[in-house]
Amino acid sequence: MTALQLVQGISNVLFVAIFVLVAIAAYRRRSRTAVDTALFFGALALAVLEGPVLQLLGIPVNAVSTAVAAILVMALPYLMLRLLADFADVPLLVQAATLGGFIASVIVVISGGIPLDPTATLFLIGYFVVVSLWGAFGFIRLARHSSGVTKRRTQAVAAGMGLLGVAVLVAAGSTLSSGLAAFSSGASQVLALLAAISWVLGFAPPAQLRRSWQEPELRAFLGRASTLPRLPTTAAILRQLERGAGESFGARAAIGLYDPDARALRFDNAHGALPADVPEHSRFLASRVFASQRAEFFPDAARAHPEHADAYRAAHVGPVLIAPITAGARRIGVLEAFAAHQPVFSTDDLALVQLLADQAAVVLESRTLIDEAARVRAQEQAAKLKEDFVSAAAHDLKTPITTLLGQAQILELRSAREPGLAQHQPAIGRIVREARRLSALVDDLLDASRIEEGKLEVRREPIDVGAVVRHVAERTRHDKERIVVETREQLTGSFDRRRIEQLVHNLVENGLKYSEEDSQVEVRAWRENALIHISVRDHGIGIPATDLPLVFERFHRAGNVDARRYAGIGLGLYICRGIAQEHGGRIWVESTVGHGSTFHVVLPDTGEGKLN
Amino acid sequence: MLAPDHARASDHAALSRSPVDDSVADRRPILVIDDDAEILAMLRDFLESEGLVVRTAANGEEALDLLWEVEPALILLDMRMPVLDGWGFAERFRERRLRCPIVVMTAAESARRWAEEIGATAYIAKPFDVNELLQTIERHRQKDSKPN
C-alpha cells in the first residue's frame, strides 16, 4: 500500500463516517437541512465507495458503474448549493442554473459515454469548480455573519467545500495533461483528505474543540456580564444581554421579563415577531418554554405556532431557540435567540442558550438586589435628611429662644420689684409662658429626633423613682391640686433622672390636659419583683380603641382630640415610649372612651437588660 | 461630682427676692463668653442689675486676651463658638494655670458630658431659667475677693 493509497483510504473512511453521522441526525430530526446534509454526504460516500465495493464483489469496472460514479460526483455541487440555501439566501436564478447544470451533466455523461471527449470533460469540470467555489464563498460569507462556535464550524464547512472544488480541479488536470497525472492524482487525494477533515471539524467537531471554539465569545459575554448589574437601568441591561446573546449565536436575541401583575412575558425590544406582552398561558413559544422551564429549539417558528405564522414570516423569524431565565425558584423570564435561517448547528446552541439564560438570570437577579438596596438606601437617606433638618432647625431655634425667654423672665422679675411696672405683669407672664412652651416644643422635637435615630442619651444614676414622681407633681405649674400621688416605699433603681422626670411629667400633663378641670389625676409608683411600675390614671375623654395601638406613634393624635381645644403636636407619648424603651422597659395604655385612660410604665431596675 | 444646677423651687418664690446680696457684691467680674451678641447684651444687663460686675467676650480667643487683665469670680462659657470654642478655651485656660470656676452654658443635650470633658464646675442648659442661672452663679462664684 502506498502513502497515496493510505491517504485515499483515510479520506474514504472519513467520508463514509460523516455520512453515517449525518444520516443518523437526519433520521432523528427530519428537517430539510438534515436531509440535505445527508444527501450531500450520501452522494459523496457512494461515489467513493463504489470502486472498492465493486472490487470486493469481483465486478470489473464497467461503463455503467463509471457513469453512476460520475453522476454521483456531479450531483455534489448541486447538493452543496441546496445545503447553502438552507442556511443563507441563495438567489433562485443561481439555484435553477445549478440544477440545470446538473441535469446537463447527467445528459452529457449518459449520452457521451466514458471516456468523455475533452469538450464535455471541460464542461463538467468547469461546472463543478464554479459551483463548488461559489458554494464555498457562500459558506465563507455565512461564517462572516455568524460568531462563536457556529462561525468556526461554518468556516470549516466552507474550507471543505473549497478544498473539494480545488481537488476536482487538480484531478481534472490529469485528464488534460498526462505529464501531470501522477502529481495531480496525489495532490487531489491529499486535498480530498483535507476536505474530509474540514467537514469532520465542521459537522462533528470533537467536544474539546467545540468547547475551545465556544470559549472566546462566552468569555467575552461573561466578562461583560459582571459589569452589567451596575448599568443605570434594567432596560439598558436587557439591551446589553440581548446584544451579547445575539453575538454569541450570530443571530438576534430578545429577552422577555415576566410581569406577575399582567401575568405576561414583557418584551421591551419589539422585534415584530411577538406582541410586547405575551400572555403567560398561551400557544406562544416563549410562554410554552416559560411554563415547561426547559430550553427548546423550534426549527421553524411558523410551523410550531401556525396561528402566528404570518407575523413570524413578516419579521423573518425562522428557527427559534428559547431558554427560561430562572434564579432559584424565581422565574424571571425567557431568553429567545432567533434567525431568518436555521443556524447551522442547533444542538450546541441549545446548551449555549441555556448557559446564557442562566447568566442573564444572575445579572438580572443582582440587578434586582441592587435596585432594592438602592431603594432602601434612598429611603433611609430621605429620612435621615428630614431628621437632620428638624434637628438643625431646632438647634438654631434654641439661641433666640434663650434670649426671648431670658429677657421675658428678667422683665417679669423687674415688674415684680418695681410697682410702676406691676400693670404689665400679666402681659409679661404670658410672654414667659409662651416662650417656655416654645422651648418645650423645640426640646420635644429634638428628643423625638434623637429617639428616631436611636441617639437618646441615658445617663443612669441611683434615684428614688417615688421621689421623682413626687417632685414632678410638685413642680407642675398648674392644676397641682388635681394630682394625687401614691408612693409607699423606697423605689431606688438606676435610671436617668432627667428622662424619668420627663416621662412622668409628660404623662401627668397629658392626664391633666385631657380631663375635666375638677377631676383627679392619680399617679402611683410601686415595685413588682425586679420591676418598678408607674401608672398615671385620669378620668378624661379616653382613647378610642382604633387609636390605642397608635397613640405612641410620632405625630399621632387620637380621633376624639379636638386640635383647637387641646394644643400639642403628638410627640409626648412617642418620647415617653422612647425613654421607657431606652431604659429597657415598656409602656402601654388601658382606656375607655368617656371614662379615662391609665398609662402604665414598667422599668427593670437592674440598669441593664431588656424586658421580654 | 457634677450636678445639674436646675433649681426646682417655685419660680414665684425666687422672683420675690434677688439672690445676690448687694452688700456683699463682689468686685471680681463674671466673665460671660458667648458668640451670640443678644445673649451677651441680655446677660450683661441682667447680671449688672443684680449687682454683679460683668465682662463679656465673643469667643475663647477674646476671653483669653481679657484674662490677662481681669481675674473673674466665675466664667459662663458657651461651647460652640467661632475662632476658639469652649474646648480650645478650656485647654489654653489650663495651660496658663488660671484658676476660676467655669459654668458651661450650652444649648446642646450633651451639656453635662461636655462640662465633664473640660473639667467645668457646673453646667446650665440653654434656654435657661434666669433664676436658675442666678442661683448657679451664686453657688459657684469665688467670694474670697482680693481687697482692692
Interface residues (C-beta under 8 A of the other chain):
Chain A: H395 K398 T399 P400 I401 T402 T403 L404 L405 G406 Q407 Q409 I410 E412 L413 R414 A416 R417 A435 S439 L446 R450 E457 R459 H471 E474 R475 R498
Chain B: P4 R8 S10 L15 S16 S18 D36 E38 I39 M42 L43 D45 F46 S49 A107 A108 E109 S110 R112 R113 K126 P127 F128 D129 V130 N131 L133
